[in-house]
């Protein structure tokens, strides 16, 4: 395998398409500095996949595109193609010619092609893996890499050892295995978490099942005790009600007698109040007169105070104006002196301006003369420089031409010798090829049979994997949808919970009273917050309570008063209250008892209707202490099926209200509430019901999501178990083997034919090369003569240029000095003119200031006259106001005496009226006491009736039984408290059990099965983890073994090659870092030439370091030869003796490795079979001239 062809288009300095063909052996690339030689090396490196722009000597990757010259436009793309002969099948592909192409566009897009087919960078990297070829492999060596190989950074040095040892594939397999191990560990952690969670659920469900059994036993005992207690309480309540009714009638008779006494006292009090009204009117008139006279006195006093203040202000102003006039006179004198000084300075500065203008005119005249002289000398220098540049270019072209001719002549002579040796080698190769072809045909039949078997097995596994992947996609889609649903459900719950917590939809006053209940002494609750219903009845229950859900429930009239006071004091708006005492007293009178019979009959008739569903009081759930509120609130509300049924029944039962299952409401008064409410516009009661429903749905959805996740995990594990890559790789390896065999057969046939043709052509080439050598020698002599003449002319022109440049520089220096003097004069002139203008302005401004000061003095003198006149006027006003004040005081004293007499009479009559009012209050107090007593009896009566009714309803709701009135002889002695405590104890036992899951046993069985399944999955993952760890250990062992073996081979080769290049007695060695992992530890190079003892290889000379690096590279080649090697000017630091050693070493290796050497050294050029010259005939554009010894010179591009 070798590099056969390089095609370059638009890469760096290669603007036009350039094709370079490479042959076996050594090829040299030569040319002057800057002509583009190293760009060929960069093109090869770039095509092999180099990704670092710095390695290509560019800031960014798009800089490799030809950027244009003065005569050429920039190109839009760059393309490099590299063709490799793969006749020995070193590369894992079926092609004998492998062409790699890389393109890049200015837009930033790039492409890779393999044999003109688009591919990935990874495909090219994998193609060259462990072959010694690659952008960063040891196949491309430049001078700076010598320092890198020998530097203290061991990473890049290690890369070459690993490439030679072929451990990169092991490292790749280890990375993949470690990644898979991480995945297994992650899965194992997840499964362990699920197992722990499920195990916790199983334990919890087992406890719940046992708790449910205890719950059932407690419920049975509670029923027996509570039924007996209810019958006794029912009898006790009935007896108490009769006694209360008798006491109420007696109180009503006493109240009538007190009302008569109260009427008599009211007549006497009204007569006294009439007299008081007349006296109050007279008092009001006299008080008004006294107040008016007092106001007059205050007004006069105020006027006197104002006048005195005005007089003090005028006196103060006179003193201030006099002081200002004196100060203004001083300022006028100072300003007059400033004007005289400014006029003197103006005269002096004007003389300076005239002198500066005269100097400026003289400098301008001199500058014009020097400017003309300087322009003439600069033109002469420019013309002479252009002549020198033209002559220099001619000399460079002749030097390049002479170098190319000399190299071509040496190459021709060496090539003739090589061609004769080649004929003998080709004859031996033809005989060997015939034997190889026969052996390969037998191997081909065996491989074809294995391919057929491998394809059949692969097809079965593909079908199985496709089914599992379809199932996995279905599960993942459902899982994703379920996750979105759960996320939306959670967000909805949080949103509604926030609405409920913040009491959204409730008035400001109601919200404040509920959030801060410190104003109430009894229980306080919002009706919407304490009720609930089953989901099926949610809309019906909300409709039944729609007008009352925002009511606040309180237990006393006093709490009502406190609540209203709290709202008013804090300006919080309004709120609706529902009072327990008032509700029971207002709704629990005798009328209800009389009508109950007829009401029950109507209710029973309604319940027989097909549209009837239930009573609203039965569907609403709440705590026991609040249950009677809801019973009273919705007592006459029925739940029916639909709107039409409610419409029909509301007409028939006008005293009842109806709520439908869809949320419509028909009030007994004829009001109909219907329509559709969005979820988030429902009442607080509806939001609370919706929130409970959503919270019940969420756990079921989460459980369903866990089931999907487990199925996905199980299916994924099955898919991972089907390793198509192994089967595919086996098939590909067999196909590659078959293709390689075919290629080898074709290649051997081709080589046989090629060898015979080559033998015939070689004799003709020898004769042609000899003739070419003679022609080249004659041309070389002619070019040498031309070069001598050009160099002489260039030297004379250069001397003349230096003389003219010195004269021009002297004149320019004198010109610049005068320019500086002119600028200084201009600046001084401007300063003097500015000073004159400033002084003129100062004189004008000072004169204006004097005029303004005189005006100010006149104004102040006028102000003093006005102030004296005002003082005389104020004295007259003060005399008048003092007289007015004395008269007003005398009139006020007379009015005050009359007012006091009237007030005394008023107080005597008012005292008599107060006595009568006290008698009335005593009678009213006694009357209120009787009313309070009756109210308490009414409350006690209603409370007993409600307790009796609640007792009946509780037994009916709790156990489905009716309580009947029975006679008990031991009611007086029966201990109700003890029985209630017993009921409370059992209820507390049930409550202490907490929430009861009656389905716990079935759920326990289900979760137990799931737990067993997950434990099995966990065991499988543990085994998988052990297998992967074992695989990683095997990979590490294989890599260590192969690396250490290769390292030992390289070490032996390095010692041998180093001593060949230097001296057999030199101290040289390679060492691995002790105690470190061989695949990660540092590699130390020891190189001590004879007679030297450097402490570090960094201390070696440039040539010694270069030879040491070359020795290491060739030591690697001996272990694993790279098909080709590119050396970019690494011979630059070597002297002639070391160059000879270097070229001999290359000759020895050229039989197995193709060398492409970029060099300036003649001895290195002499060792090459093929020579390429790089020139820049057009500025900025590189071209290639190829020389094959004993052939004519050919222009490749």
Secondary structure as GFF3:
##gff-version 3
##sequence-region A 1 1197
A	DSSP	beta_strand	2	9	.	.	.	ID=ss1
A	DSSP	beta_strand	18	21	.	.	.	ID=ss2
A	DSSP	beta_strand	26	30	.	.	.	ID=ss3
A	DSSP	alpha_helix	37	47	.	.	.	ID=ss4
A	DSSP	three_ten_helix	53	56	.	.	.	ID=ss5
A	DSSP	three_ten_helix	61	64	.	.	.	ID=ss6
A	DSSP	beta_strand	77	85	.	.	.	ID=ss7
A	DSSP	beta_strand	97	105	.	.	.	ID=ss8
A	DSSP	beta_strand	110	114	.	.	.	ID=ss9
A	DSSP	beta_strand	117	119	.	.	.	ID=ss10
A	DSSP	alpha_helix	121	128	.	.	.	ID=ss11
A	DSSP	beta_strand	140	142	.	.	.	ID=ss12
A	DSSP	alpha_helix	143	150	.	.	.	ID=ss13
A	DSSP	alpha_helix	154	165	.	.	.	ID=ss14
A	DSSP	alpha_helix	168	501	.	.	.	ID=ss15
A	DSSP	alpha_helix	508	515	.	.	.	ID=ss16
A	DSSP	three_ten_helix	517	519	.	.	.	ID=ss17
A	DSSP	beta_strand	525	526	.	.	.	ID=ss18
A	DSSP	alpha_helix	527	530	.	.	.	ID=ss19
A	DSSP	three_ten_helix	535	537	.	.	.	ID=ss20
A	DSSP	alpha_helix	538	545	.	.	.	ID=ss21
A	DSSP	beta_strand	552	554	.	.	.	ID=ss22
A	DSSP	alpha_helix	557	569	.	.	.	ID=ss23
A	DSSP	beta_strand	577	579	.	.	.	ID=ss24
A	DSSP	alpha_helix	580	587	.	.	.	ID=ss25
A	DSSP	alpha_helix	590	607	.	.	.	ID=ss26
A	DSSP	beta_strand	612	615	.	.	.	ID=ss27
A	DSSP	alpha_helix	616	619	.	.	.	ID=ss28
A	DSSP	three_ten_helix	624	626	.	.	.	ID=ss29
A	DSSP	alpha_helix	627	633	.	.	.	ID=ss30
A	DSSP	beta_strand	637	640	.	.	.	ID=ss31
A	DSSP	alpha_helix	643	652	.	.	.	ID=ss32
A	DSSP	beta_strand	657	660	.	.	.	ID=ss33
A	DSSP	beta_strand	665	666	.	.	.	ID=ss34
A	DSSP	beta_strand	672	673	.	.	.	ID=ss35
A	DSSP	three_ten_helix	679	681	.	.	.	ID=ss36
A	DSSP	alpha_helix	684	721	.	.	.	ID=ss37
A	DSSP	alpha_helix	724	959	.	.	.	ID=ss38
A	DSSP	alpha_helix	976	992	.	.	.	ID=ss39
A	DSSP	alpha_helix	1000	1061	.	.	.	ID=ss40
A	DSSP	beta_strand	1067	1072	.	.	.	ID=ss41
A	DSSP	beta_strand	1083	1088	.	.	.	ID=ss42
A	DSSP	three_ten_helix	1097	1099	.	.	.	ID=ss43
A	DSSP	alpha_helix	1102	1119	.	.	.	ID=ss44
A	DSSP	beta_strand	1124	1128	.	.	.	ID=ss45
A	DSSP	alpha_helix	1136	1149	.	.	.	ID=ss46
A	DSSP	beta_strand	1154	1158	.	.	.	ID=ss47
A	DSSP	alpha_helix	1162	1166	.	.	.	ID=ss48
A	DSSP	beta_strand	1170	1178	.	.	.	ID=ss49
A	DSSP	beta_strand	1181	1188	.	.	.	ID=ss50
A	DSSP	beta_strand	1194	1195	.	.	.	ID=ss51
###
